[in-house]
Amino acid sequence: MKYRSKLTGCLCFIFFAIGAFITPKIGMALEPVVIGVLHSEKFPYATMMKNSIEMALEVINKEGGIKGRPLKLVYANDQGKREPGERAIKELVKKAGAIMLVGAYHSSNTVYMARIADKLDTPFLICTASDDRVTQRKWRNVYRLNAPASEYARGLEDFLLKKIKPKSMAIVYENSPYGTGGALRMMWFCREQEIDIKAIEPYHKERLRPDYFERLVDPMKKEPPDVIYMVSYLNDANLLVKTIRESKINSLLCGGAGGFTHQKFTNKAGEFANNLLTATLWTHQLRYPGTKEYYDGYIKKYSIPPDYHGAEAYSILLVAADVFKRAESFQPESIRLALDKTDIITPFGPVNFKSYGKFERQNSLPTQVLQIIDGKFECVWPEALATTGFIPPAYWRRSD
C-alpha cells in the first residue's frame, strides 16, 4: 500500500509538472500575432487605407488567422514627419511587441522610419511611400509592395508615345521626395524621346494659395505646351488643376498618380477635372483574384470607391499573413527568408520581391492610365483593360 501510495504521488507530481509545462504553450498558441501599422492620420488617404487593412484583417482571422493564432494590428501615428515616425517605429517594436511593420504613406519620413526598423532588426513591409531611396539603401529588413516613384508613370509614358506623341511638355511637381522622383523620371523620358521641356516648376505645398499657383503657371500662358505633367498630393492637385483651367491654358493635363486618383479629387475639382489623364498603380478593372470582391466590398461598406492606396493597404496584410504562415518561426531571420520567397497574387497584383537596377527587395508591377470622363474614372490604357477610348479635350490641339 505504501509503495502504491508513493507511486500515485509520483505520478501526480509528474502530471502536475507536465501540465505546468504545457499550459503556457497552450496559452501562447492563443496569443495574437502582432503587426505594427504606420499610419498617417492627417493625410487624405489615411481613412481609406485603414478601412482597407481592417477589411483584410477580418478576412484573415475569419479564415483561421496565423497557424491558429489571431492576427492583431497595433497602430501608431507617424504624422508624416521624421521624429514622430521614428518614435512610432520604436513604440510599435519595443512596447507593442510587433514582429513586423506594415504601412507607411508619406515618402518624406518613410526613409527615416525604414532606417530605424532596420536598426531594430524588424521586417518592414511598405505599401505606399514611393521615395526611390527606400529600397536602395541596403536595408535587409525593408521590402516594398508598391512601385517606386520613378516607375509610377510607365503606363502613361507608353500611352503618350503611342497615342499622343507630344512635342512639348511642362512639368509641375511638389518639391518632396515623391514629387521630385516622379518629375525626374518624366524629365528623362522627355529627353529620351526628344520632347521639348517648356518649363520645370517645383512648388512648396506649404504655400498652397491661388496667387502662388497663378504665378507658377503664368509662364505657360504665352506658349502652352502640348502636355502639362503634374506630380501632386490631393489638396494641391485640386488647386493646381483649377488654376491651370482658369488661366485658359490649352494643354492636355496629366497627373502622376498621387492626388489625382481619388474620388475626392473629381468631387472637389468638378468640371475642371474632366478629360484629365492620370497614371495609376491599380484599377478595379484588373482581373486579379479578389480584385472585384475587394472593390465591391469596400463600396458596400463605405459607399465610396477605393483607389490604388486602398488596394495596396488591403493587399499588404494578405502578404504579411502569407509570410507568417510560411515562416518557420517568428524570428526576424525566418520572416525575411519567407519574404524573400514570396510569390503571391493579391487584389493589387502579383507580389515578388526582387533586386533590379539600384533597387532591392522591391516589387514591380505595370501601371495603367485613367481618364476622368463626366466625373468618373475610366481606364483608357492599356487597351486590353480599357473601359472606353481616350477622349481628347475639345480645346486641345497638339502642335504638328
VOKE-60257 format. One record per residue: residue in one letter; x, y, z of N, C-alpha, C in turn. Coordinates in steps of 0.001 Angstrom, whole numbers, padded with zeros to 6 digits, always signed. Atoms other than C-alpha are relative to their C-alpha. Layout:
BEGIN
AXYZXYZXYZ;...
//
This chain:
BEGIN
M+000826-001196+000000+000000+000000+000000+000871+001262+000000;K-000886-001159-000056+002827+002349+000919+000664+000235-001359;Y-000648-000103+001313+004507+001560-002411-000958+000632-001019;R+000993-000522+000929+001260+002219-004307-000263+001474+000272;S+000236-001391-000374+000764+005473-002386+001117+000893-000510;K-001141-000786+000487+004262+006662-003248-000033+000129-001515;L+000066-000018+001454+003791+005664-006888-001064+000982-000486;T+001079-000919+000358+000499+007545-007035+000440+001440+000186;G-000485-001361-000265+002143+010594-005508+000979+000462-001058;C-000978-000355+001041+004979+010490-008012-000685+000309-001323;L+000718-000223+001249+002576+010162-010932-000738+001331+000017;C+000710-001278-000110+000516+013112-009666+000958+001163-000188;F-000987-001071+000127+003657+015193-009379+000437+000174-001466;I-000440-000034+001397+004746+014232-012903-001064+000647-000879;F+001087-000571+000807+001318+015018-014374-000157+001496+000251;F+000100-001425-000337+001261+018326-012496+001106+000788-000703;A-001140-000675+000630+004710+019205-013811-000203+000115-001503;I+000253-000037+001442+003759+018247-017360-001066+001022-000319;G+001081-000968+000214+000577+020267-017063+000499+001421+000119;A-000556-001348-000179+002510+023285-015798+000853+000396-001186;F-000860-000285+001147+004876+022938-018743-000826+000259-001256;I+000801-000095+001224+002179+022512-021385-000916+001210+000009;T+001003-001067-000070-000291+025131-020157+000455+001310-000629;P-000433-001229+000664+001820+028163-021138+000043-000138-001514;K-000065+000199+001446+002291+026609-024554-001381+000151-000628;I+001358-000110+000501-001457+026282-024997-000444+001450+000025;G+000356-001412-000112-001892+029839-023780+000647+000821-001093;M-000711-000745+001036+000742+031106-026186-000609-000242-001374;A+000600+000297+001291-000985+029339-029054-001221+000856-000264;L+001180-000836+000137-003990+031564-028378+000357+001486-000027;E-000410-001400+000011-001976+034771-028134+000072+000510-001437;P-000003-000527+001368-002259+037061-031161+001397+000238-000555;V-001213-000404+000713+000440+037651-033724-000149+001495-000280;V+000142-001462+000046+001104+041398-033586+000757+000611-001176;I-000585-000792+001089+001711+043568-036650-000174+001476+000338;G+000064-001438-000230+002526+047252-036223-000305+000725-001303;V+000411-000740+001200+000861+049643-038672+000387+001465+000132;L-000357-001418+000056+002445+053010-039503-001110+000736-000722;H+001237-000613+000468-000487+055326-040001+000112+001519+000094;S-000074-001461+000009-000502+058997-041031-001422+000563+000030;E+001425-000293-000167-003868+060069-039649-000473+001271-000694;K+000469-001289+000514-003968+063621-041005-000036+000071-001528;F-000092-000070+001445-003401+062726-044658-001267-000539-000666;P+001292+000296+000635-006273+062391-047155-000309-001482-000195;Y+000250+001412+000286-005811+058676-047870+000026-000879+001246;A-000151+000789-001221-005411+057595-044253-001231-000843+000302;T+001234+000734-000307-009050+056608-043778-000190-001175-000943;M+000146+001079+000972-009187+054579-046998+000956-001147+000302;M-000989+001029-000254-006005+052734-046105-000322-000782+001272;K+000345+000694-001243-007100+051964-042542-001233-000880-000196;N+001190+000802+000283-010519+050803-043714+000374-001288-000737;S-000386+001138+000831-008881+048502-046258+000787-001033+000790;I-000810+000941-000768-006369+046996-043870-000845-000720+001050;E+000922+000639-000951-009160+046325-041347-000869-001035-000707;M+000750+000990+000785-011148+044578-044087+000826-001268-000199;A-000882+001152+000188-008163+042328-044773+000168-000776+001296;L-000138+000645-001307-007735+041623-041064-001202-000906+000290;E+001214+000776-000227-011331+040441-040848+000010-001293-000824;V-000074+001183+000867-010822+038066-043789+000996-001020+000547;I-001069+000880-000478-007570+036644-042387-000424-000741+001264;N+000390+000642-001261-008927+035977-038906-001203-000914-000168;K+001152+000864+000260-012154+034531-040261+000447-001326-000599;E-000525+001218+000619-010058+032021-042201+000957-000767+000908;G-000820+000757-000946-008193+030880-039073+001230+000707+000501;G-001135-000764-000497-005611+033579-038508+001328-000556-000466;I-001355+000448+000304-001947+032600-038400+000314-001249+000804;K-000291+001276-000670-001425+028940-037571-000821-000151+001278;G+000891+000122-001136-004403+029052-035243+000009+001178+000954;R-000080-001183-000856-003444+032365-033670-000628+001196-000716;P+000591-001175+000656-005412+035556-034340+001060+001028-000350;L-000873-001097+000383-003717+038398-036147-000520+001270+000650;K+000370-001235-000690-003711+041687-034233+000776+001169-000590;L-000642-001212+000502-002989+045193-035532+000127+001023+001116;V-000218-001115-000930-001477+047944-033420+000452+001194-000829;Y-000278-001180+000820-001454+051426-034952+000863+001018+000759;A-000755-001128-000546+000969+054299-034409-000011+001115-001042;N+000087-001144+000906+000585+057770-035920+001394+000566-000247;D-001341-000513+000314+003799+058720-037712-000029+001473-000409;Q+000218-001420+000291+002354+062179-038592+000641+000491-001299;G-000652-000425+001233+004227+062183-041899+001262+000807+000238;K-001191-000778-000355+007238+063664-040101+001086-000929+000536;R-001131+000864-000344+010688+062331-039306-000018-000458+001458;E-000127+000384-001410+010812+062414-035491-001190-000789+000508;P+001138+000831-000412+007230+061227-034853+000027-001381-000647;G-000092+001282+000686+007834+058500-037430+000992-000928+000658;E-001009+000808-000677+010983+057294-035715-000510-000478+001359;R+000580+000390-001296+009167+057314-032347-001047-001089-000185;A+001054+000989+000263+006282+055361-033867+000600-001390-000214;I-000667+001286+000225+008647+052612-035043+000437-000616+001332;K-000492+000507-001287+010227+052268-031607-001152-000417+000906;E+001173+000320-000823+006832+052306-029890-000615-001333-000413;L+000623+001232+000485+005464+049517-032088+000865-001220+000273;V-000898+001141-000183+008538+047304-031768+000276-000272+001471;K-000453+000197-001380+009630+047881-028174-001145-000112+001007;K+001101+000013-000961+006293+048467-026437-001148-000915-000414;A+001146+000789+000457+003629+046824-028577+000386-001426-000393;G-000450+001344+000331+005755+043790-029453-000269-000430-001431;A+000245+000338+001401+005198+043980-033215+001182-000779-000573;I-001070+000787+000613+007156+041313-035090+000183+000363-001471;M-000139-000535+001353+006562+043019-038428-000706+001347-000041;L+000609-001306+000198+005733+046561-039532-000528+000091-001423;V+000551-000210+001338+003484+047486-042451-000540+001416-000091;G+000601-001312+000203+002086+050650-043981+000981+000996-000571;A-000825-001131+000411+003838+053992-044446-000564+000663-001249;Y+000629-000749+001092+002149+056617-046616+000903+001080-000562;H-000704-001198+000430+004365+059675-046742+001474-000282-000260;S-001386+000294+000375+007682+059411-048577+001016+000765+000840;S-000992-000861-000644+009342+062263-046704+000480-000523+001344;N-000501+000530-001269+009544+060351-043419+000224-001509-000029;T-000148+001452+000033+009477+056712-044526+001445-000431-000095;V-001411+000363+000114+013142+056688-045424+000666-000004+001374;Y-000545-000036-001360+013924+057592-041782-000576-001127+000855;M+000619+001096-000735+011439+055082-040373+000621-001334-000414;A-000595+001238+000495+012933+052369-042575+001373-000231+000622;R-001334+000127-000621+016385+053083-041183-000096-000504+001428;I+000167+000422-001391+015161+052690-037609-000483-001445+000074;A+000495+001380+000010+013241+049493-038409+001140-000974-000279;D-001121+000872+000322+016356+048003-039953+000962-000102+001174;K-000887-000021-001163+018432+049029-036948-000548-000882+001118;L+000637+000829-001027+015906+047278-034671-000224-001430-000478;D+000104+001340+000577+016067+044184-036921-001452-000470-000055;T+001421+000315+000126+012319+044275-037612-000436+000139-001450;P+000453-000094+001391+010947+043439-041071-001073+001072-000181;F+000884-001134+000265+009152+046467-042547-000484-000118-001434;L+000602+000183+001317+006779+045916-045464-000806+001246-000351;I+000573-001301+000363+005910+049244-047125-001009-000179-001120;C+001042+000190+001015+002734+049605-049160-000284+001240-000838;T+000374-001197+000760+002522+053236-050359+001144+000992-000209;A-001079-000980+000136+005534+055504-049693+000905-000389-001168;S-000628+000352+001282+007351+055732-053021+001399+000575-000225;D-001347-000551+000143+010654+057548-052424+000952-001105-000482;D-000894+001009+000568+013147+055658-054610+001024-000504+001014;R-001097+000341-000904+015762+055691-051846-000347-001113+000990;V+000426+000939-001044+013708+053472-049534+000518-001413-000249;T-000506+001341+000299+014713+050273-051334+001332+000046-000755;Q-001326-000124+000618+018138+051495-052429+001096+000145+001050;R-000934-000286-001090+019852+051677-049028+000614-001240+000657;K-000610+001223-000539+020938+048058-048450-000569-000391+001362;W+000626+000364-001269+018496+047707-045530-000675-001351-000166;R+000461+001368+000236+017878+043968-045280-001414-000259+000508;N+001344+000189-000541+014605+044370-043343-001085+000765-000748;V+000947-000891+000662+012941+046764-045792-000430-000559-001354;Y+000613+000528+001222+010579+045486-048505-001109+000965-000428;R+001051-000913+000457+008142+047421-050703-000915-000679-001013;L+001032+000557+000876+004883+046310-052333-000236+000869-001229;N+000316-000928+001090+004201+049423-054460+001249+000372-000799;A-001118-000425+000855+006343+050754-057286+000682+001231+000585;P-000660-001245-000377+008974+053411-056576-000502+001152-000862;A+000550-001181+000679+008083+056963-057640+000441+000107-001451;S-000519-000139+001366+010281+056829-060732-000681-000939-000987;E+000670+000948+000891+008143+053970-062117-001503+000233-000105;Y+001446-000213-000022+004674+055399-061471-000584+000262-001392;A+000556-000468+001273+004274+056833-064967+000369-000877-001194;R-000413+000837+001138+005499+053884-067056-001155-000231-000978;G+001158+000193+000878+001996+053185-068375-000360+001265-000737;L+000306-001291+000617+001423+056874-069036+001017+000337-001084;E-001019-000241+001009+004712+057149-070889-000298-000794-001277;D+000345+000842+001148+003686+054259-073135-001196+000579-000754;F+001185-000606+000604+000307+055917-073742+000363+001268-000775;L-000400-001235+000665+001904+059265-074595+000727-000282-001314;L-000767+000332+001205+004265+057661-077098-000887-000535-001117;K+000780+000692+001020+001652+055585-078871-001275+000736-000402;K+001283-000640+000289-001440+057800-078674+000094+001523-000175;I-000036-001473-000005-000481+061433-078059+001138+000562-000839;K-001197-000449+000704+003035+061856-079462+000238+001505+000185;P-000191-001437-000246+003580+065243-077779+001381+000463-000451;K-001283-000588+000376+006297+067575-078974+000546+000907+001095;S-000455-000876-001085+006428+069724-075834-000732-000349+001290;M+000578+000306-001300+005766+069396-072126+000510+000980+001046;A-000410-000726-001206+005842+071375-068882-000194-000951+001170;I+000051+000896-001160+006491+069571-065589-000140+000827+001270;V+000279-000715-001248+004997+070872-062347-000088-001039+001108;Y-000042+001046-001023+005681+068980-059125+000239+000560+001395;E-000243-000352-001397+005631+069159-055361+001457-000288+000342;N-001413+000113-000339+009111+069687-054005+000184-000920+001217;S-000121+001017-001048+009145+066450-051952+000670-001212-000629;P-000605+001190+000607+010846+063045-052398-000906-000671-001028;Y+000949+000603+000936+007691+061680-054047-000104+000835-001274;G+000147-000865+001158+007211+064695-056347+001265+000079-000833;T-001271-000125+000705+010879+065018-057215+000338-001271-000773;G-000289+001266+000680+011270+061316-058036-000815-000161-001270;G+000865+000113+001172+008290+061366-060400+000375+000992-001084;A-000357-001033+000969+009362+064610-062038+001313-000327-000720;L-001288+000346+000613+012935+063444-062629-000158-001078-001059;R+000219+001065+000982+011717+060305-064358-000626+000561-001275;M+000641-000567+001178+009484+062361-066681+000966+000888-000783;M-001016-000805+000693+012367+064716-067472+000867-000897-000885;W-000815+000929+000784+014460+061738-068586-000790-000533-001190;F+000858+000488+001085+011551+060438-070633-000054+001027-001139;C+000059-001053+001023+011245+063765-072439+001304+000096-000775;R-001296-000098+000678+014953+063870-073195+000235-001211-000893;E-000166+001212+000801+014965+060263-074403-000843+000037-001272;Q+000931-000038+001126+012011+060965-076715+000052+001321-000767;E-000189-001295+000661+013215+064424-077795-001266+000866+000079;I+001153-000864-000268+010177+066148-076274+000517+001279+000654;D-000485-001287-000497+010839+069830-075691-000622+000318+001359;I+000498-000357-001331+010562+070704-071992-000101+001520+000074;K+000233-001442-000005+008996+074165-071922+000217+000628+001367;A-000141-000541-001356+009049+074566-068146+000150-001134+000997;I-000125+000913-001138+010119+072756-064962-000284+000826+001244;E+000456-000852-001100+008246+074177-061970-000236-000792+001288;P+000256+000605-001311+008724+072773-058464-000782+000981+000876;Y+000724-000887-000916+006457+074131-055730+000002-000577+001415;H+000041+000389-001407+006189+074040-051952-001450-000116+000446;K+001392+000206-000398+002979+072569-050557-000407+000932+001141;E+000305-000914-001104+003251+074918-047571-000551+001332-000519;R+000450-001277+000566+002421+077799-049948-001273-000141-000827;L+001203+000272+000786-000892+076448-051198-000981+001160+000057;R+000925-001130+000139-002644+079640-052250-000217+000242-001492;P+000277-000249+001422-004307+080594-055542+001028+000926-000648;D-000933-000946+000610-001942+083541-056115+001368-000636-000240;Y-001281+000689+000159+001094+081284-055629-000011-000863-001262;F+000101+000839+001184-000088+078822-058267-000211+000824-001267;E+000170-000880+001165-001109+081667-060593+001352+000457-000525;R-001351-000409+000408+002479+082922-060604+000766-001188-000588;L-000704+001204+000438+003665+079343-061099-000335-000352-001457;V+000430+000422+001343+001641+078675-064267-000008+001149-001009;D+000063-001164+000890+001770+082208-065694+000921-000109-001225;P-000884+000096+001171+004824+081485-067944-000536-000919-001104;M+000518+000947+001001+002810+078733-069721-001120+000599-000847;K+001126-000602+000733+000080+081103-070935+000376+000406-001417;K-000392-000547+001290+002007+082620-073794+000167-001085-001058;E-000242+001096+000941+003068+079351-075414-000303-001327+000704;P+000380+001218-000727+001114+076415-073910+000687-001246-000563;P-000602+001250+000470+002946+073079-074089-001106-000987-000397;D+000988+001022+000359+001201+070056-075589-000561-000671+001259;V+000376+000723-001224+001160+068392-072155+000550+000716+001220;I-000495-000417-001309+001403+069600-068568-000073-001221+000905;Y-000083+001177-000875+002572+066763-066322+000163+000476+001436;M+000030-000469-001389+001852+067214-062595+000193-001165+000963;V-000173+000992-001065+003042+065262-059554-000375+000687+001304;S+000562-000733-001137+000941+066316-056566-000797-000922+000909;Y+000925+000659-000917-000934+065185-053497-001398+000601-000197;L+001405-000294+000270-004706+065600-053202-000350+001484+000036;N+000431-001395-000143-005185+069168-051946+000637+000918-001040;D-000659-000851+000986-002580+070768-054201-000368-000401-001427;A+000427+000424+001336-003705+068665-057187-001270+000742-000404;N+001264-000696+000245-007158+070197-056923+000224+001468-000335;L-000248-001419+000207-005912+073775-056636+000810+000255-001267;L-000845-000164+001181-003299+073338-059356-000817-000128-001286;V+000816+000205+001205-005767+071995-061928-000979+001155-000190;K+000914-001138+000106-008284+074730-061156+000713+001238-000515;T-000768-001177+000422-005605+077385-061595+000349-000064-001486;I-000354+000151+001419-004483+075993-064963-001228+000199-000893;R+001219-000122+000809-008047+075700-066264-000495+001451-000056;E+000470-001389-000046-008994+079198-065127+000931+000938-000753;S-000959-000806+000756-005854+080519-066810-000116-000212-001503;K+000269+000265+001422-007184+079171-070153+001227-000523-000728;I-001172+000611+000632-004020+077182-070836-000455-001291-000669;N+000539+001141+000745-005000+074724-073554+001039-001101-000196;S-000924+001131+000037-002688+071855-072686-000726-001236+000516;L+000532+001247-000530-003512+068204-072097+000585-000198+001400;L-000475+000134-001374-003311+067708-068311+000163-001466+000368;C-000306+001371-000414-001674+064560-066972+000523+000006+001433;G-000461+000127-001377-001231+063567-063334+000838-001252+000182;G-000868+001143-000283+001408+061257-061956-000498-000809+001169;A+000647+000751-001093-000994+059234-059759-000153+000920+001211;G+000108-000847-001189-000902+060524-056148-001395+000539+000214;G+001270-000631-000306-003683+063029-055554-001020-000004-001109;F+000911-000064+001150-005250+062632-058989-000902-001222-000149;T+000737+001252+000181-006726+059155-058456-001177-000171+000952;H+001045+000142-001013-009106+059723-055536-001304+000648-000472;Q+001292-000565+000352-012818+060341-055990-000172+001401+000566;K+000067-001341-000591-012395+063365-053711+000579+001053-000942;F-000577-000953+000953-010250+064972-056412-001052+000423-001020;T+001018-000340+000990-013017+064767-059004-001149+000774+000639;N+001077-000718-000692-015562+065923-056432+000366+001459+000239;K-000444-001361-000313-013501+068983-055478+000267+000818-001267;A-000369-000734+001219-012228+069905-058930-001181+000193-000941;G+001197-000149+000820-015623+069403-060563+000306-000080-001495;E-000165+000015+001459-015733+070212-064280+001436+000243-000427;F-001407-000242+000347-012089+071300-064173+000767-001319-000155;A-000695+001289+000062-011119+067623-063751-000296-000776-001275;N+000387+000768+001185-012860+066446-066920+001104-000052-001058;N-000967+000315+001059-010601+064887-069583+001441-000114+000490;L-001352+000158-000527-007584+064871-067280+000391-001474-000032;L-000562+001348-000024-005380+061786-067601+000846-000153+001251;T-000898+000228-001117-003630+060210-064666+000561-001411-000038;A-000587+001318-000214-001217+057382-064139-000626-000585+001261;T+000471+000661-001212-002365+054832-061596+000713-001331+000154;L-000655+001276-000267-000879+051772-059940-000992-001154+000002;W+001019+001047-000113-004187+049913-059895-001334+000543-000482;T+001365-000333+000342-007677+049923-061315-000861-001219+000263;H+000849+001144-000352-010627+047768-060360-000338-000861-001212;Q+000210+000824+001189-010796+046537-063970+001022-001137-000113;L-000992+001073+000026-007728+044373-063296-000654-001327+000363;R+000656+001304-000168-008543+040676-063359+000749-000912+000962;Y-000678+000813-001000-006519+039517-060383-001023-000624+000948;P+000921+000620-000953-008182+037089-057953-000243+000911+001215;G+000350-000805-001165-010017+039046-055276-000145+001482-000260;T+000077-001436+000291-009857+042433-057022-001447+000494+000041;K+001404-000416+000061-013579+042669-057742-000660-000105+001379;E+000591+000193-001327-014506+041296-054313+000413+001117+000951;Y-000458-001106-000851-012346+043891-052571-000690+001299-000376;Y+000584-001260+000478-013648+046758-054717-001482+000096+000360;D+001435-000004-000295-017318+045815-054378-000258+000026+001503;G+000165+000045-001450-016914+045056-050679+000266+001344+000644;Y-000314-001316-000559-015342+048433-049996-001154+000975-000249;I+001108-000902+000324-018111+050316-051792-001229-000332+000854;K+001161+000417-000791-020775+048287-049986+000124+000469+001448;K-000213-000329-001409-019222+049055-046616+000171+001490+000235;Y-000353-001401-000246-018053+052652-047080-000607+000983-000999;S+000759-000842+000944-020155+053984-050008+000866+000928-000840;I-000886-000779+000868-017154+055308-051954+000988-000967-000636;P-000942+000936+000626-014897+053566-054489+001427+000221+000490;P-001406-000139-000396-011324+052867-053353+000893+000171-001220;D-000979-000051+001083-008284+053685-055468+001197-000861+000389;Y-001130+000897-000215-004824+052145-055510+000547+000051+001423;H-000469-000070-001386-003980+053379-051997-000697-001049+000862;G+000749+000991-000747-006732+051184-050611+000392-001421-000379;A-000371+001341+000462-005810+048179-052754+001374-000401+000537;E-001329+000280-000566-002188+048456-051578-000117-000407+001465;A+000127+000268-001434-003199+048559-047912-000674-001342+000252;Y+000702+001274-000137-005620+045644-048273+000950-001163-000288;S-000868+001089+000445-003049+043524-050080+001220-000174+000891;I-001205+000113-000822-000155+044319-047754-000217-000948+001169;L+000275+000886-001126-001857+042486-044907-000137-001451-000468;L+000077+001352+000553-002613+039491-047123+001400-000566-000220;V-001387+000426+000199+001087+039343-047997+000635-000353+001345;A-000570+000254-001328+002093+039590-044318-000512-001319+000566;A+000579+001251-000498-000293+036759-043395+000599-001199-000723;D-000602+001073+000788+001075+034600-046217+001428-000266+000462;V-001385+000128-000475+004628+035265-044985+000039-000720+001336;F+000021+000622-001322+003786+034316-041401-000345-001483-000073;K+000414+001398+000123+002119+031085-042497+001131-000870-000548;R-001108+000760+000582+005243+030054-044429+001263+000034+000842;A-001220-000142-000801+007848+031227-041924+000107-001120+001030;E-000203+001078-000971+009362+028519-039729-000140+000498+001432;S+000169-000596-001327+009326+030887-036755-000319+001477-000198;F+000286-001424+000078+008502+034490-035929+001236+000842+000316;Q-001244-000738-000147+012151+035467-035613+000277+000792-001287;P-000238-000850+001187+013344+038253-037977+000614-000732-001187;E-000673+000691+001097+015625+035982-039997-000962-000922-000740;S+000962+000907+000610+012858+033450-040592-001053+000773-000802;I+000979-000834+000706+010386+036191-041581+000612+000541-001294;R-000670-000508+001204+012926+037661-044025+000135-001089-001061;L-000125+001103+000953+013512+034260-045610-001334-000254-000703;A+001327+000186+000592+009763+033895-046143-000355+001150-000933;L+000234-001151+000867+009544+037422-047575+000763-000157-001315;D-000817+000170+001199+012364+036621-049991-000599-001019-000972;K+000586+001047+000838+010430+033599-051261-001461+000286-000353;T+001402-000355+000268+007105+035434-051582-000313-000064-001493;D+000485+000083+001382+005233+034623-054772-001514-000175+000086;I+001431+000018-000276+001575+035533-054330-000703+000996-000907;I+000802-000946+000766-001147+037170-056387-001066+000564+000920;T+000926-000698-000874-003157+039723-054449-000987+000811-000850;P+000894-000892+000757-006053+042022-055438+000727+001186-000623;F-000818-001075+000561-003348+044638-056080+000829-000486-001180;G-000803+000585+001067-001427+042272-058339+001019-000984+000548;P-001029+000938-000445+001478+039794-058217+001006+000678+000930;V-000997-000521-000943+003958+040237-055374+001181-000963+000027;N-001232+000771+000042+007514+039041-055738+001145+000979+000197;F-001047-000969-000320+010339+040943-054078+001319-000416-000650;K-001217+000333+000728+013464+041121-056209+000928+001206-000064;S-000984-001068+000187+016551+043148-056989+000149+000282-001491;Y-000240-000416+001383+016949+045123-060208+000472+001449+000026;G-000573-001347-000011+018895+048246-061088+000613+000288+001360;K-000483-000355-001335+019594+050001-057797-000947-000468+001110;F+001010+000385-000982+016535+048520-056079+000240-001401+000544;E-000055+001299-000648+016483+045635-053608-001306-000247+000752;R+001230+000369-000717+013511+043744-052132-001173+000888-000427;Q+000984-000901+000589+011241+045713-054442-000951-000773-000913;N+000986+000577+000910+008005+044548-056073-000121+000912-001221;S+000101-000787+001220+007452+045666-059673-001248-000419-000762;L+001269+000269+000676+004115+045961-061490-000233+001001-001132;P+000359-000969+001043+002771+047545-064686-000976+001031+000556;T+000946-001041-000417+000832+050793-064306-000987+000272-001128;Q+001059-000252+000966-002307+051956-066054-000251+001510-000131;V+000378-001399+000204-003834+055214-067326-001515+000127+000119;L+001413-000299-000149-007201+056594-066240-000288+001371-000609;Q+000447-001318+000427-009142+059454-067805-001296+000316+000737;I+001217-000425-000677-011778+061440-065946-000994+000480-001054;I+001030-000306+000992-014886+061499-068123-001330+000173+000721;D+001255-000316-000690-018026+063191-066795+000069-000340+001490;G-000160+000173-001438-016659+062996-063274+000337-001408+000449;K-000298+001386-000359-015821+059271-063403+001333-000436-000597;F-001263+000542+000496-012537+057428-063764-000269-001143-000964;E+000106+001067+000988-012319+055300-066899+001411-000418-000402;C-001314+000490+000422-009376+053101-067818+000115+000111-001523;V-000198-000154+001451-008026+054058-071273+001281-000668-000489;W-001245+000668+000393-004684+052225-071203+000480-000903+001110;P-000170+000567+001340-003559+049549-071780-001339-000372-000636;E+001243+000234+000729-006117+048751-074428-000724-001261+000458;A+000617+001249-000453-006703+045243-073034-000886+000204+001223;L+000787-000285-001199-008120+046806-069845-000967+001161-000194;A+000744-001251+000207-009738+049891-071393-001512-000210+000099;T+001466+000001-000079-013352+050582-070481-000597+000961-001025;T+000423-000920+001056-013527+053320-073119+001238+000508-000724;G-001124-000579+000713-011359+055039-075694+000345+001374+000540;F-000445-001325-000424-009346+058172-074979-000828+001078-000697;I+000777-001116+000548-011400+061338-075454+000842+001275+000069;P-000794-001236-000024-009271+064353-076481-000863+001169+000445;P+000768-001182-000391-010387+067584-074784-000310+000863-001217;A+000431-000799+001152-012297+069855-077185+000941+001165-000253;Y-000842-001181+000149-009927+072759-076530+001425-000338-000397;W-001398+000362+000165-006738+070773-077000+000369-000197-001456;R-000502+000193+001354-004785+070987-080191+001493-000273+000082;R-001426+000323-000015-001475+069183-080460+000689+000677-001166;S-000752-000642+001081+001161+071002-082482+000423-001043-001021;D-000365+000938+001071+002006+069396-085827+001504-000271+000005;
//
